[in-house]
Amino acid sequence: MKIRFERKDMLPKLRLAKGVTNPKGYMPILQNVKIVADTCNGTVLYATDTEQSVRIRVDCEVVHNGAALLPIKEMLNILTQSK
């Protein structure tokens, strides 16, 4: 997977997804966000805490299709510290 996005477009969407994740849950996988990129359907973020879930479409350029499960806390740290 390879995508190109503007920080200003991705950051608020990740913050919204973080509101659904469970940072102190018994299942570490619930602290992640799944990013699915497809040239036909675009890029979508998925997050859940098993009781509620969210699917958020993000405007970005998809260079190569794919999917990744990433720790949302670290992704937010990277985007907030970069300028």
Secondary structure by P-SEA (a helix, b strand, c coil): cbbbbbccccaaaaaaaaaacccccccccccbbbbbbbccccbbbbbbcccbbbbbbbbccccccccccccaaaaaaaaaacc
